[in-house]
Amino acid sequence: MRCIQLDDRNLCKLFGKPERPKVCHNFKACPDVCGDNNAKALENILELERLT
């Protein structure tokens, strides 16, 4: 499920705000998960969800 806090440009509406969840703050994008574009990132995340 897409995060409800993403805007139309896929940017976090809570970035830099104290109410931003710690899990989001601690997440560091890496090529293994995110690939090099939004489509690859979504494909990878969907596969990880399918596997778990």
N, C-alpha and C positions, 0 to 999 in steps of 0.2 A: 504494500500500500504506500502510495506517495505521501511524503510528509506534508501535513496541512500548513506548515509554516514556510513552505517554499512559494516564492512569487512566480510570476509568469516567465521570468528569466532563470528560474531554478536557483535563485539566491535566497538565503535564509533571512526571513523577516525578523528573526530574533538575534542575529549576529551582533555581538558586542553588547548585548543587553544582559542584565543580571538574571533575568528569568529564562535565559537559554539553558536547556538541560545539560547537565555535566557530561552525559554520554556524547552529546553533539560536540561539546567543547573538546573532549578528549579524542574524538575520531580524527585520525590523520589519513587522508586519502593516499592510497598507494596504487601503483600501476597494476599489481596483481588483482586487485579488487575493482578498481575504477577504469582500467584501460586508458585509452587516450581520448575518449569522447563520451558524451552522455548516453548514446545508444549502447556502447560496449559496457558501460557501467551498469545500466539497467539489465542487460543480458546476463552479466556476471552475478548480480545480486539475485535475480530470479532463479538462476541455477543454484546458488547457495541455499536459497530458501527451499527449493525443490529437494535438495539433498538432505536437508535437516528437517 
